[in-house]
Amino acid sequence: MAAESKFERHLTLQLERRFPGAIVLKNNAGLIQGFPDRLILFESWWAAFEVKPSPTASHRPNQDYYIDLLNRMSYANFVYPQNEEEFYHDLQQTFRTSR
């Protein structure tokens, strides 16, 4: 299993554990070019994120555009092992939880 796939699975399990009742969806990469990999729905909030194996991993066309656009609407970011804890913190702030 590729490093990105392993990290993506780990991330999904952690999100489900940290945000009970959350729904983590994998988006169809062929539908909108560059749209983030995943969407998390939690209570009345949502966030989008693009999973990368490292901070230096290349970005596909339009990924930066959609991350920026969606981040202005709610929360969106690139997630990789090196910013995983920061990502969870940002989601807690977005979802207004105290976990």
Sequence and secondary structure as in RCSB ss.txt:
>XXXX:A:sequence
MAAESKFERHLTLQLERRFPGAIVLKNNAGLIQGFPDRLILFESWWAAFEVKPSPTASHRPNQDYYIDLLNRMSY
ANFVYPQNEEEFYHDLQQTFRTSR
>XXXX:A:secstr
  HHHHHHHHHHHHHHHHSTT EEEE  TTTSTT  SEEEEETTEEEEEEE SSTTS   TTHHHHHHHHHHHS 
EEEE GGGHHHHHHHHHHHHT   
